[in-house]
């Protein structure tokens, strides 16, 4: 079977020949071909802010150019940067695009919502790479579009964490209006992506802290589950899988995410929820694009410990005639891991990840 079929079978529990591999930051490797939409050609943050996001990698590759001249070496200095949504970030220059949110564009007042417009994902100039990369590196591979921060996290970014959490209780009607705007934004993105015949789309929505979910299941059901469900249904109608990245202990949310119809969870730190709990709640019901735990194992573990963790994930999450895709963390340097440790991880999958046929 080819790479695309292997990944589809793993996600759908249909017996792949081995555990598939996904290198998010190295699109020329593995069974999965990651794709991204480009920022708008017309966008540029106002002075004195610099652009924020994976746009730095795009600039390095010559795929996006700023509309004004930026000083040499600005990426490696401490600076304030703005994303397409108008969110202001503090960046220390030690990583490509990791930063701390400093201000959301709707923090000052709900009145700002009346004239607020999110990025226009129906702009066709965002997608010139999709056809090109398919021709150059996509033959027989699973094409996965890596999308933006999803509904819950984007609410936090736009309103600020404290205010957004308070809004859910005090201003539910206003929250609904903003979430409707966000739903339409993501609907436009999904519809555009669906035109290119890709296989899956992944969004990021961090729903947990180190210890627990950020909101109650009842609160998630009230505000987010209906919108998740509608967007997942749209993804399925267009012939794609819906994959959700989420950080934190999300055990309480997994039954709701399964109810929404999500096909796979992408977890960088499976230990935050726990492999046993992930197996109990999601084994055979939802697939996993998992990294060997980036907090406790991948950057700190011995080769034997990394291999043992791979074996444990296969035995607990990949034992349902599929259910597991081996993923790597996109920026190893930011977690203190090395390419050698990544190689040990993938060698362990190669050694232990064969399915009996």
C-alpha positions as CSV (number, residue, x, y, z in Angstrom):
1,X,0.0,0.0,0.0
2,X,1.2,3.6,-0.6
3,X,1.6,6.2,2.1
4,X,-1.8,7.8,1.6
5,X,-3.6,4.5,2.0
6,X,-1.4,3.7,5.1
7,X,-2.4,6.9,6.9
8,X,-6.1,6.6,6.0
9,X,-6.2,3.0,7.2
10,X,-4.5,4.0,10.5
11,X,-7.0,6.8,11.1
12,X,-10.0,4.6,10.1
13,X,-8.9,1.5,12.0
14,X,-8.6,-0.5,8.7
15,X,-5.3,-2.3,9.2
16,X,-2.3,-0.4,7.8
17,X,0.8,-2.4,7.1
18,X,2.7,-0.4,9.7
19,X,2.5,2.7,11.9
20,X,2.6,5.7,9.5
21,X,5.0,8.6,10.1
22,X,4.5,12.4,10.0
23,X,7.3,15.0,10.0
24,X,5.6,18.3,10.4
25,X,8.7,20.4,9.7
26,X,10.2,18.2,7.0
27,X,7.6,17.9,4.3
28,X,9.8,15.8,2.1
29,X,9.9,13.0,4.6
30,X,7.4,10.5,5.9
31,X,3.9,9.3,4.9
32,X,2.2,12.7,5.5
33,X,2.8,15.7,3.3
34,X,2.1,18.9,5.5
35,X,0.6,21.9,3.6
36,X,-0.1,25.4,4.8
37,X,-2.0,28.4,3.5
38,X,0.0,31.6,2.9
39,X,-0.7,34.9,4.6
40,X,-2.5,37.5,2.5
41,X,-0.3,39.3,0.1
42,X,-1.9,42.6,1.2
43,X,-1.3,42.1,4.9
44,X,1.4,43.8,6.9
45,X,1.2,44.8,10.6
46,X,1.3,48.5,11.3
47,X,4.4,50.2,12.7
48,X,6.1,49.5,15.0
49,X,5.1,45.8,15.0
50,X,6.7,43.0,13.0
51,X,4.8,40.1,11.5
52,X,4.2,37.1,13.7
53,X,3.7,33.4,13.1
54,X,5.3,30.8,10.8
55,X,5.6,33.7,8.4
56,X,9.3,33.8,9.3
57,X,9.8,30.4,7.7
58,X,7.9,31.6,4.6
59,X,10.1,34.7,4.4
60,X,13.2,32.5,4.6
61,X,11.9,30.5,1.7
62,X,10.9,33.5,-0.3
63,X,7.2,32.6,-0.2
64,X,6.1,35.8,1.5
65,X,7.5,39.3,1.4
66,X,6.8,42.2,3.8
67,X,5.2,45.3,2.4
68,X,7.8,47.5,4.1
69,X,11.5,47.2,4.7
70,X,12.4,45.4,7.9
71,X,15.8,45.9,9.6
72,X,18.3,43.1,9.2
73,X,18.3,40.5,12.0
74,X,15.0,41.6,13.6
75,X,13.8,38.0,13.9
76,X,16.5,37.3,16.5
77,X,15.9,40.3,18.7
78,X,13.3,40.8,21.4
79,X,10.4,42.5,19.7
80,X,6.6,42.9,19.5
81,X,4.9,41.2,16.6
82,X,1.3,41.1,15.3
83,X,-0.5,38.3,13.6
84,X,-3.2,38.6,10.9
85,X,-5.9,38.6,13.5
86,X,-4.5,41.8,15.2
87,X,-3.2,39.9,18.2
88,X,0.0,41.4,19.7
89,X,2.7,39.0,20.8
90,X,6.0,39.4,22.7
91,X,8.8,37.4,21.1
92,X,12.2,37.0,22.7
93,X,14.0,36.1,19.4
94,X,15.2,32.7,20.7
95,X,12.7,30.7,18.6
96,X,11.2,31.2,15.2
97,X,7.7,32.2,16.1
98,X,7.0,31.2,19.7
99,X,5.7,34.1,21.8
100,X,3.5,35.3,24.6
101,X,0.2,37.0,23.9
102,X,0.2,40.6,25.2
103,X,-3.0,42.1,23.8
104,X,-6.0,40.9,21.9
105,X,-7.8,43.2,19.4
106,X,-11.1,42.9,21.2
107,X,-9.9,43.2,24.8
108,X,-10.8,46.8,25.4
109,X,-14.5,46.5,24.6
110,X,-17.1,44.2,23.1
111,X,-18.1,47.3,21.0
112,X,-15.1,46.6,18.8
113,X,-16.7,43.4,17.6
114,X,-19.1,45.4,15.4
115,X,-16.4,46.3,12.9
116,X,-14.0,43.5,13.5
117,X,-13.1,41.2,10.6
118,X,-11.0,38.1,10.9
119,X,-8.6,37.1,8.1
120,X,-10.2,36.4,4.8
121,X,-9.5,32.7,4.1
122,X,-11.6,32.8,1.0
123,X,-8.8,34.7,-0.7
124,X,-7.5,32.4,-3.4
125,X,-4.0,34.0,-3.3
126,X,-3.4,32.1,-0.1
127,X,-3.2,28.7,-1.8
128,X,-0.7,28.8,-4.7
129,X,1.5,26.1,-3.1
130,X,-1.1,23.4,-2.8
131,X,-1.0,22.3,-6.5
132,X,2.8,22.8,-6.8
133,X,3.8,20.8,-3.8
134,X,1.4,18.1,-4.7
135,X,3.3,17.7,-8.0
136,X,6.7,17.9,-6.5
137,X,6.4,15.9,-3.3
138,X,2.9,14.6,-2.9
139,X,2.7,11.5,-5.1
140,X,1.0,8.8,-3.2
141,X,1.3,10.6,0.2
142,X,-1.4,11.7,2.6
143,X,-1.8,15.5,2.1
144,X,-2.6,17.2,5.5
145,X,-3.4,20.9,5.7
146,X,-2.1,22.5,8.9
147,X,-4.6,25.2,9.8
148,X,-4.9,28.0,12.3
149,X,-5.6,28.1,16.0
150,X,-9.2,26.9,16.4
151,X,-12.3,28.3,18.0
152,X,-11.7,28.1,21.8
153,X,-8.1,29.2,21.7
154,X,-8.9,32.0,19.2
155,X,-11.5,33.3,21.6
156,X,-8.9,33.5,24.3
157,X,-6.5,35.3,22.0
158,X,-9.0,37.9,20.8
159,X,-10.5,38.8,24.2
160,X,-7.6,37.9,26.5
161,X,-7.6,34.8,28.8
162,X,-9.2,36.3,31.9
163,X,-11.9,38.3,30.1
164,X,-12.7,35.4,27.7
165,X,-13.2,33.0,30.6
166,X,-15.4,35.6,32.4
167,X,-17.4,36.3,29.2
168,X,-18.5,32.7,29.0
169,X,-20.5,33.3,32.2
170,X,-21.4,37.0,32.1
171,X,-21.8,37.7,28.4
172,X,-22.9,34.5,26.7
173,X,-24.8,36.3,23.9
174,X,-21.7,38.3,23.0
175,X,-19.6,35.2,23.0
176,X,-22.1,33.5,20.7
177,X,-21.8,36.4,18.2
178,X,-18.0,36.2,18.2
179,X,-18.0,32.4,17.9
180,X,-20.4,32.6,15.0
181,X,-17.9,34.9,13.3
182,X,-15.1,32.5,14.0
183,X,-17.2,29.6,12.7
184,X,-17.8,31.4,9.4
185,X,-14.0,32.1,9.1
186,X,-13.1,28.4,9.6
187,X,-16.0,27.4,7.3
188,X,-14.5,29.5,4.5
189,X,-11.0,28.0,5.1
190,X,-12.4,24.4,5.0
191,X,-14.3,25.1,1.8
192,X,-11.3,26.6,0.1
193,X,-9.0,23.7,1.2
194,X,-11.7,21.2,0.0
195,X,-11.2,22.4,-3.6
196,X,-7.7,20.9,-3.7
197,X,-8.7,17.3,-2.9
198,X,-6.5,17.0,0.2
199,X,-6.9,14.2,2.6
200,X,-7.1,15.9,6.0
201,X,-7.1,19.2,7.8
202,X,-5.6,19.9,11.2
203,X,-6.5,22.7,13.6
204,X,-4.9,23.7,17.0
205,X,-7.1,24.2,20.1
206,X,-5.4,23.8,23.5
207,X,-8.2,22.7,25.8
208,X,-6.3,21.7,28.9
209,X,-3.8,22.8,31.5
210,X,-1.2,20.5,33.0
211,X,-3.8,19.2,35.4
212,X,-7.3,19.5,33.9
213,X,-9.5,20.9,31.2
214,X,-9.8,24.7,31.1
215,X,-13.6,24.7,31.0
216,X,-16.2,22.2,32.2
217,X,-17.7,19.7,29.7
218,X,-21.0,21.4,30.2
219,X,-19.5,24.7,29.2
220,X,-17.9,23.1,26.2
221,X,-21.1,21.5,25.2
222,X,-23.0,24.8,25.4
223,X,-20.6,27.0,23.4
224,X,-18.2,24.9,21.3
225,X,-19.6,21.4,20.7
226,X,-22.3,22.5,18.2
227,X,-19.7,24.5,16.2
228,X,-17.1,21.8,16.3
229,X,-19.7,19.3,15.1
230,X,-20.9,21.5,12.2
231,X,-17.3,22.1,11.0
232,X,-16.3,18.5,11.4
233,X,-19.4,17.5,9.3
234,X,-18.3,20.0,6.6
235,X,-14.8,18.5,6.5
236,X,-16.3,15.0,6.1
237,X,-18.7,16.1,3.4
238,X,-15.7,17.4,1.5
239,X,-14.0,14.0,1.8
240,X,-11.3,14.9,4.4
241,X,-10.4,13.8,7.9
242,X,-10.5,16.3,10.8
243,X,-7.5,16.2,13.1
244,X,-7.2,18.3,16.3
245,X,-4.0,19.3,18.1
246,X,-4.6,20.0,21.7
247,X,-2.3,20.5,24.7
248,X,-3.0,19.7,28.3
249,X,-4.9,17.1,30.3
250,X,-7.9,16.8,28.0
251,X,-9.4,13.6,29.4
252,X,-12.7,15.2,30.2
253,X,-13.0,16.6,26.7
254,X,-12.2,13.4,24.7
255,X,-15.8,12.0,24.9
256,X,-17.1,15.3,23.5
257,X,-14.5,15.4,20.8
258,X,-15.5,11.9,19.8
259,X,-19.1,13.0,19.8
260,X,-18.2,15.9,17.5
261,X,-16.9,13.3,15.0
262,X,-13.2,14.3,15.1
263,X,-11.1,11.6,13.5
264,X,-7.8,12.0,15.3
265,X,-6.1,13.9,18.1
266,X,-2.6,15.2,17.7
267,X,-0.9,15.2,21.1
268,X,2.7,16.4,21.8
269,X,2.5,15.5,25.5
270,X,0.4,12.3,25.9
271,X,1.5,12.1,29.5
272,X,-0.6,15.1,30.4
273,X,-3.6,13.0,30.0
274,X,-1.9,9.6,30.4
275,X,-1.6,6.8,28.0
276,X,-3.8,4.5,30.0
277,X,-6.6,7.1,30.2
278,X,-6.2,7.9,26.5
279,X,-6.6,4.2,25.7
280,X,-9.6,4.0,28.1
281,X,-11.4,7.0,26.6
282,X,-10.3,6.9,23.0
283,X,-8.8,3.6,22.1
284,X,-10.5,2.3,18.9
285,X,-12.8,5.3,18.8
286,X,-10.4,8.1,17.8
287,X,-7.0,7.9,16.3
288,X,-3.8,9.6,17.6
289,X,-1.0,11.5,15.9
290,X,1.2,11.3,18.9
291,X,4.7,12.5,19.6
292,X,6.8,10.7,22.2
293,X,6.0,12.9,25.2
294,X,8.0,16.2,24.8
295,X,8.0,17.1,28.5
296,X,9.3,13.9,30.1
297,X,10.6,11.5,27.5
298,X,11.8,12.8,24.1
299,X,14.2,15.5,25.3
300,X,15.3,13.8,28.5
301,X,14.9,10.0,28.0
302,X,17.7,7.6,27.2
303,X,17.5,5.7,23.9
304,X,16.0,2.7,25.8
305,X,13.4,4.9,27.5
306,X,12.3,6.5,24.2
307,X,12.0,3.1,22.6
308,X,10.0,1.8,25.5
309,X,7.6,4.7,25.2
310,X,7.1,4.0,21.6
311,X,6.3,0.4,22.3
312,X,3.9,1.4,25.1
313,X,2.0,3.8,22.7
314,X,1.8,1.1,20.0
315,X,0.5,-1.5,22.5
316,X,-2.1,0.9,24.1
317,X,-3.2,3.2,21.2
318,X,-2.2,1.4,18.0
319,X,-3.7,-2.0,18.8
320,X,-7.1,-1.5,17.3
321,X,-6.2,-2.5,13.7
322,X,-4.8,1.0,13.4
323,X,-5.3,4.1,15.5
324,X,-1.8,5.6,15.7
325,X,0.4,7.8,13.5
326,X,4.0,8.5,14.6
327,X,4.5,12.3,14.6
328,X,7.5,14.4,15.5
329,X,7.6,17.8,17.1
330,X,8.1,20.6,14.5
331,X,10.7,22.6,16.4
332,X,12.9,20.2,18.3
333,X,15.3,22.9,19.5
334,X,12.4,24.7,21.4
335,X,11.9,21.6,23.7
336,X,15.6,20.8,24.0
337,X,15.5,17.7,21.8
338,X,17.8,16.7,19.0
339,X,17.6,15.1,15.6
340,X,19.3,12.0,17.1
341,X,16.6,11.6,19.6
342,X,14.0,12.0,16.9
343,X,15.8,9.3,14.9
344,X,15.8,7.0,17.8
345,X,12.0,7.5,18.1
346,X,11.4,6.7,14.4
347,X,13.7,3.7,14.4
348,X,11.7,2.3,17.3
349,X,8.5,2.7,15.2
350,X,10.3,1.0,12.3
351,X,11.3,-1.9,14.6
352,X,8.0,-2.3,16.5
353,X,5.3,-0.7,14.4
354,X,4.6,-3.6,12.0
355,X,1.0,-4.8,11.8
356,X,0.4,-8.5,11.3
357,X,-1.5,-9.2,8.1
